[in-house]
Amino acid sequence: MPSLVALAWGALALLHALPALVAFVPRLAQALYGLAPQGDLRVILQHRGVLFAGLVVLAVHALAEPGARRAASLTLAVSVLGFLALYALGGFAPGPLRRVAVADLVAVPALACVVYDAWWR
């Protein structure tokens, strides 16, 4: 049976997997963010997807390699908490970004689990 920490790393990898798919399927940006990926915006959104793919790889690597967990937990905390902070500073806008914020908020307990495991256990 997988441990709670393993499940938390898996949950964080899954959270970042959907936005990572925008790198390969740009039209997902419309469904996820309400943005039509055209021109320069398409390139930026695809690059963002590539960066999210890196976060997925990092979370999976941290699952397998405990020595990577401190750096991975910090990087994923920047992603999750950074978006939540920006969303709050932006006034909690309704629409597609609210779904992203809810997903990140739901991920906070998993993030807390991996941070605790990496730094204090």
N, CA, C and O of each residue as an XYZ file, in Angstrom:
484
protein
N       0.838     -1.179      0.000
C       0.000      0.000      0.000
C       0.889      1.250      0.000
O       1.836      1.335      0.781
N       0.584      2.224     -0.879
C       1.419      3.423     -0.931
C       1.282      4.259      0.343
O       0.230      4.278      0.981
N       2.347      4.933      0.689
C       2.311      5.792      1.871
C       1.582      7.092      1.556
O       1.348      7.423      0.394
N       1.231      7.814      2.602
C       0.581      9.107      2.440
C       1.491     10.064      1.673
O       1.018     10.839      0.842
N       2.777     10.015      1.946
C       3.731     10.886      1.251
C       3.765     10.542     -0.239
O       3.775     11.441     -1.080
N       3.781      9.263     -0.567
C       3.779      8.864     -1.978
C       2.503      9.332     -2.673
O       2.553      9.810     -3.806
N       1.373      9.197     -2.007
C       0.113      9.672     -2.580
C       0.134     11.188     -2.773
O      -0.389     11.696     -3.764
N       0.730     11.900     -1.838
C       0.810     13.356     -1.942
C       1.669     13.774     -3.132
O       1.303     14.684     -3.876
N       2.822     13.104     -3.314
C       3.662     13.423     -4.484
C       2.904     13.107     -5.770
O       2.966     13.869     -6.734
N       2.193     11.993     -5.783
C       1.400     11.635     -6.959
C       0.313     12.653     -7.246
O       0.079     13.005     -8.402
N      -0.349     13.126     -6.208
C      -1.404     14.140     -6.374
C      -0.826     15.437     -6.941
O      -1.430     16.067     -7.809
N       0.334     15.824     -6.449
C       0.971     17.046     -6.956
C       1.417     16.878     -8.410
O       1.333     17.816     -9.202
N       1.885     15.692     -8.751
C       2.242     15.431    -10.153
C       1.004     15.535    -11.035
O       1.052     16.143    -12.104
N      -0.100     14.946    -10.594
C      -1.345     14.999    -11.375
C      -1.871     16.421    -11.510
O      -2.358     16.806    -12.573
N      -1.777     17.193    -10.448
C      -2.230     18.580    -10.488
C      -1.522     19.354    -11.597
O      -2.136     20.170    -12.284
N      -0.247     19.095    -11.763
C       0.540     19.819    -12.760
C       0.498     19.172    -14.145
O       0.962     19.763    -15.120
N      -0.050     17.973    -14.234
C      -0.071     17.261    -15.520
C      -1.028     17.888    -16.528
O      -0.694     17.984    -17.709
N      -2.198     18.312    -16.093
C      -3.160     18.887    -17.040
C      -2.621     20.163    -17.679
O      -2.665     20.276    -18.904
N      -2.114     21.130    -16.912
C      -1.537     22.291    -17.590
C      -0.308     21.936    -18.431
O       0.003     22.638    -19.392
N       0.386     20.863    -18.082
C       1.526     20.437    -18.895
C       1.080     20.004    -20.289
O       1.818     20.172    -21.260
N      -0.109     19.457    -20.386
C      -0.620     18.996    -21.683
C      -0.797     20.134    -22.680
O      -0.822     19.896    -23.888
N      -0.919     21.369    -22.193
C      -1.059     22.515    -23.094
C       0.167     22.629    -24.005
O       0.061     23.151    -25.115
N       1.306     22.156    -23.559
C       2.502     22.177    -24.409
C       2.293     21.363    -25.675
O       2.830     21.695    -26.732
N       1.521     20.308    -25.566
C       1.324     19.383    -26.684
C      -0.036     19.544    -27.353
O      -0.202     19.196    -28.522
N      -1.011     20.073    -26.610
C      -2.373     20.284    -27.124
C      -2.780     21.718    -26.758
O      -3.511     21.924    -25.789
N      -2.311     22.707    -27.528
C      -2.533     24.110    -27.163
C      -4.002     24.497    -26.999
O      -4.312     25.407    -26.230
N      -4.898     23.834    -27.696
C      -6.314     24.205    -27.587
C      -6.871     23.957    -26.175
O      -7.930     24.485    -25.834
N      -6.179     23.170    -25.363
C      -6.606     22.982    -23.968
C      -6.555     24.287    -23.178
O      -7.237     24.421    -22.162
N      -5.751     25.253    -23.638
C      -5.671     26.546    -22.950
C      -7.030     27.231    -22.918
O      -7.348     27.941    -21.965
N      -7.829     27.020    -23.951
C      -9.176     27.613    -23.979
C     -10.030     27.028    -22.860
O     -10.705     27.768    -22.145
N     -10.004     25.710    -22.705
C     -10.809     25.065    -21.671
C     -10.280     25.367    -20.267
O     -11.062     25.588    -19.342
N      -8.965     25.378    -20.111
C      -8.384     25.572    -18.781
C      -8.405     27.021    -18.320
O      -8.701     27.308    -17.160
N      -8.089     27.935    -19.239
C      -7.877     29.325    -18.845
C      -8.796     30.318    -19.549
O      -8.777     31.508    -19.234
N      -9.595     29.843    -20.494
C     -10.451     30.753    -21.250
C      -9.680     31.608    -22.227
O     -10.138     32.687    -22.605
N      -8.507     31.141    -22.646
C      -7.654     31.898    -23.560
C      -7.532     31.166    -24.889
O      -7.310     29.956    -24.923
N      -7.677     31.899    -25.969
C      -7.496     31.316    -27.296
C      -6.006     31.359    -27.628
O      -5.434     32.437    -27.785
N      -5.382     30.196    -27.736
C      -3.930     30.159    -27.965
C      -3.579     30.460    -29.421
O      -3.571     29.567    -30.268
N      -3.291     31.730    -29.697
C      -2.931     32.148    -31.049
C      -1.684     33.012    -30.989
O      -1.464     33.731    -30.015
N      -0.879     32.939    -32.021
C       0.292     33.803    -32.134
C       1.258     33.664    -30.981
O       1.591     32.564    -30.539
N       1.703     34.835    -30.503
C       2.672     34.853    -29.406
C       2.109     34.230    -28.134
O       2.832     33.570    -27.387
N       0.818     34.441    -27.890
C       0.201     33.856    -26.701
C       0.272     32.334    -26.739
O       0.465     31.695    -25.705
N       0.121     31.759    -27.910
C       0.228     30.301    -28.045
C       1.617     29.823    -27.625
O       1.748     28.834    -26.904
N       2.637     30.522    -28.073
C       4.017     30.139    -27.734
C       4.239     30.245    -26.231
O       4.826     29.352    -25.620
N       3.768     31.336    -25.641
C       3.938     31.522    -24.189
C       3.191     30.437    -23.414
O       3.725     29.877    -22.456
N       1.956     30.140    -23.827
C       1.180     29.106    -23.133
C       1.795     27.724    -23.311
O       1.782     26.913    -22.385
N       2.332     27.454    -24.495
C       2.992     26.163    -24.695
C       4.268     26.087    -23.854
O       4.569     25.042    -23.276
N       5.010     27.180    -23.785
C       6.213     27.179    -22.957
C       5.843     26.966    -21.495
O       6.531     26.242    -20.775
N       4.765     27.593    -21.062
C       4.265     27.377    -19.701
C       3.941     25.899    -19.497
O       4.213     25.338    -18.436
N       3.360     25.277    -20.514
C       3.072     23.846    -20.444
C       4.336     23.020    -20.289
O       4.356     22.043    -19.541
N       5.385     23.409    -20.991
C       6.667     22.703    -20.871
C       7.201     22.844    -19.445
O       7.707     21.878    -18.873
N       7.089     24.037    -18.877
C       7.540     24.228    -17.495
C       6.726     23.376    -16.523
O       7.272     22.827    -15.566
N       5.420     23.267    -16.772
C       4.594     22.398    -15.937
C       5.001     20.934    -16.110
O       4.967     20.165    -15.150
N       5.383     20.550    -17.320
C       5.876     19.182    -17.528
C       7.125     18.951    -16.670
O       7.320     17.867    -16.120
N       7.958     19.974    -16.564
C       9.122     19.875    -15.690
C       8.723     19.670    -14.237
O       9.387     18.928    -13.513
N       7.650     20.316    -13.802
C       7.167     20.124    -12.431
C       6.635     18.709    -12.221
O       6.810     18.125    -11.151
N       5.989     18.166    -13.240
C       5.513     16.779    -13.154
C       6.708     15.840    -13.003
O       6.709     14.961    -12.141
N       7.715     16.028    -13.835
C       8.924     15.195    -13.769
C       9.582     15.341    -12.399
O      10.026     14.354    -11.814
N       9.644     16.554    -11.894
C      10.256     16.793    -10.586
C       9.491     16.083     -9.470
O      10.103     15.485     -8.584
N       8.160     16.144     -9.506
C       7.356     15.477     -8.476
C       7.534     13.961     -8.541
O       7.648     13.307     -7.504
N       7.559     13.402     -9.739
C       7.751     11.953     -9.892
C       9.156     11.562     -9.438
O       9.343     10.527     -8.799
N      10.137     12.392     -9.769
C      11.509     12.120     -9.342
C      11.606     12.159     -7.804
O      12.260     11.311     -7.197
N      10.955     13.142     -7.191
C      10.978     13.243     -5.724
C      10.306     12.043     -5.080
O      10.708     11.603     -4.003
N       9.295     11.519     -5.732
C       8.639     10.313     -5.223
C       9.629      9.154     -5.154
O       9.633      8.384     -4.194
N      10.460      9.040     -6.177
C      11.410      7.926     -6.254
C      12.730      8.201     -5.538
O      13.416      7.270     -5.117
N      13.081      9.468     -5.403
C      14.396      9.832     -4.857
C      14.240     10.793     -3.680
O      14.089     11.997     -3.888
N      14.274     10.285     -2.452
C      14.092     11.144     -1.278
C      15.070     12.325     -1.210
O      14.734     13.369     -0.651
N      16.250     12.173     -1.761
C      17.227     13.266     -1.749
C      16.790     14.482     -2.556
O      17.333     15.572     -2.374
N      15.821     14.311     -3.440
C      15.329     15.418     -4.262
C      14.143     16.131     -3.634
O      13.660     17.124     -4.178
N      13.675     15.647     -2.516
C      12.399     16.120     -1.975
C      12.424     17.552     -1.442
O      11.431     18.270     -1.557
N      13.529     17.966     -0.873
C      13.555     19.346     -0.365
C      13.419     20.347     -1.506
O      12.565     21.233     -1.462
N      14.251     20.208     -2.515
C      14.183     21.130     -3.654
C      12.836     21.018     -4.366
O      12.254     22.029     -4.761
N      12.349     19.812     -4.528
C      11.069     19.611     -5.210
C       9.925     20.228     -4.413
O       9.028     20.844     -4.989
N       9.950     20.064     -3.090
C       8.860     20.626     -2.283
C       8.860     22.153     -2.361
O       7.795     22.768     -2.406
N      10.036     22.765     -2.378
C      10.106     24.220     -2.509
C       9.591     24.680     -3.870
O       8.848     25.658     -3.966
N       9.988     23.975     -4.907
C       9.580     24.352     -6.261
C       8.070     24.211     -6.432
O       7.429     25.088     -7.011
N       7.501     23.125     -5.937
C       6.058     22.937     -6.043
C       5.302     23.910     -5.153
O       4.189     24.315     -5.490
N       5.886     24.294     -4.023
C       5.256     25.305     -3.171
C       5.205     26.651     -3.896
O       4.208     27.366     -3.807
N       6.268     26.994     -4.606
C       6.263     28.230     -5.395
C       5.151     28.187     -6.433
O       4.463     29.185     -6.646
N       4.968     27.042     -7.078
C       3.925     26.910     -8.088
C       2.529     27.060     -7.483
O       1.743     27.899     -7.923
N       2.232     26.254     -6.487
C       0.880     26.217     -5.915
C       0.573     27.504     -5.149
O      -0.423     28.173     -5.423
N       1.424     27.844     -4.198
C       1.156     29.013     -3.359
C       1.330     30.311     -4.143
O       0.648     31.301     -3.882
N       2.252     30.294     -5.105
C       2.440     31.475     -5.949
C       1.191     31.790     -6.754
O       0.783     32.948     -6.839
N       0.582     30.771     -7.345
C      -0.643     31.022     -8.099
C      -1.750     31.515     -7.178
O      -2.461     32.464     -7.509
N      -1.897     30.875     -6.026
C      -2.953     31.296     -5.099
C      -2.756     32.754     -4.658
O      -3.727     33.501     -4.544
N      -1.519     33.155     -4.414
C      -1.241     34.539     -4.031
C      -1.566     35.498     -5.176
O      -2.186     36.539     -4.959
N      -1.153     35.151     -6.380
C      -1.446     36.012     -7.526
C      -2.947     36.104     -7.787
O      -3.461     37.170     -8.124
N      -3.639     34.993     -7.630
C      -5.089     34.986     -7.823
C      -5.764     35.899     -6.788
O      -6.681     36.651     -7.120
N      -5.311     35.825     -5.559
C      -5.873     36.685     -4.511
C      -5.557     38.155     -4.801
O      -6.434     39.011     -4.680
N      -4.324     38.447     -5.178
C      -3.943     39.824     -5.489
C      -4.721     40.362     -6.685
O      -4.948     41.566     -6.797
N      -5.127     39.458     -7.578
C      -5.914     39.850     -8.740
C      -7.389     40.017     -8.436
O      -8.164     40.330     -9.339
N      -7.801     39.820     -7.195
C      -9.180     40.067     -6.807
C     -10.108     38.871     -6.891
O     -11.326     39.043     -6.930
N      -9.560     37.660     -6.920
C     -10.392     36.440     -6.927
C     -11.369     36.430     -8.117
O     -12.563     36.186     -7.946
N     -10.858     36.693     -9.292
C     -11.695     36.787    -10.492
C     -12.494     35.511    -10.722
O     -11.974     34.408    -10.552
N     -13.771     35.662    -11.114
C     -14.563     34.479    -11.471
C     -14.101     33.934    -12.823
O     -13.327     34.578    -13.531
N     -14.576     32.768    -13.163
C     -14.243     32.200    -14.465
C     -13.237     31.079    -14.363
O     -13.076     30.469    -13.307
N     -12.557     30.810    -15.469
C     -11.652     29.648    -15.530
C     -10.537     29.671    -14.481
O     -10.136     28.617    -13.987
N     -10.040     30.843    -14.140
C      -8.952     30.888    -13.156
C      -9.425     30.475    -11.768
O      -8.625     30.021    -10.950
N     -10.701     30.626    -11.501
C     -11.229     30.171    -10.210
C     -11.081     28.660    -10.093
O     -10.752     28.150     -9.022
N     -11.322     27.933    -11.195
C     -11.144     26.464    -11.168
C      -9.691     26.102    -10.871
O      -9.418     25.161    -10.124
N      -8.769     26.849    -11.455
C      -7.344     26.609    -11.186
C      -7.061     26.867     -9.708
O      -6.358     26.089     -9.063
N      -7.604     27.947     -9.178
C      -7.383     28.282     -7.767
C      -7.959     27.209     -6.852
O      -7.332     26.833     -5.861
N      -9.136     26.720     -7.175
C      -9.746     25.661     -6.354
C      -8.879     24.407     -6.394
O      -8.649     23.776     -5.363
N      -8.400     24.047     -7.578
C      -7.533     22.867     -7.696
C      -6.265     23.048     -6.860
O      -5.840     22.126     -6.164
N      -5.664     24.234     -6.932
C      -4.459     24.481     -6.142
C      -4.778     24.477     -4.644
O      -3.989     23.972     -3.845
N      -5.906     25.027     -4.269
C      -6.297     25.038     -2.865
C      -6.506     23.611     -2.342
O      -6.109     23.292     -1.221
N      -7.120     22.774     -3.144
C      -7.318     21.372     -2.775
C      -5.975     20.660     -2.622
O      -5.857     19.711     -1.847
N      -4.965     21.118     -3.360
C      -3.635     20.493     -3.309
C      -2.801     20.934     -2.108
O      -1.763     20.334     -1.830
N      -3.231     21.961     -1.401
C      -2.430     22.468     -0.276
C      -2.158     21.397      0.785
O      -1.028     21.332      1.270
N      -3.111     20.562      1.171
C      -2.772     19.515      2.147
C      -1.693     18.542      1.631
O      -0.820     18.128      2.394
N      -1.752     18.187      0.360
C      -0.707     17.325     -0.208
C       0.632     18.043     -0.170
O       1.657     17.444      0.154
N       0.621     19.323     -0.502
C       1.847     20.116     -0.447
C       2.387     20.168      0.980
O       3.588     20.002      1.195
N       1.514     20.395      1.944
C       1.940     20.433      3.350
C       2.557     19.104      3.762
O       3.541     19.079      4.501
N       1.994     18.015      3.295
C       2.501     16.676      3.613
C       3.917     16.495      3.088
O       4.792     16.024      3.815
N       4.156     16.868      1.818
C       5.492     16.649      1.245
C       6.512     17.616      1.842
O       7.678     17.260      2.015
N       6.077     18.841      2.157
C       6.992     19.801      2.784
C       7.390     19.301      4.174
O       8.568     19.324      4.532
N       6.425     18.859      4.939
C       6.731     18.329      6.271
C       7.684     17.133      6.159
O       8.675     17.049      6.884
N       7.373     16.221      5.249
C       8.218     15.037      5.080
C       9.642     15.413      4.672
O      10.613     14.839      5.164
N       9.750     16.376      3.774
C      11.079     16.753      3.262
C      11.924     17.521      4.274
O      13.147     17.384      4.294
N      11.285     18.320      5.104
C      12.035     19.239      5.943
C      12.048     18.894      7.427
O      12.987     19.271      8.129
N      11.047     18.198      7.920
C      10.966     17.991      9.366
C      10.828     16.551      9.813
O      10.699     16.286     11.008
N      10.852     15.637      8.900
C      10.712     14.237      9.288
C      12.014     13.513      9.211
O      12.075     12.319      9.505
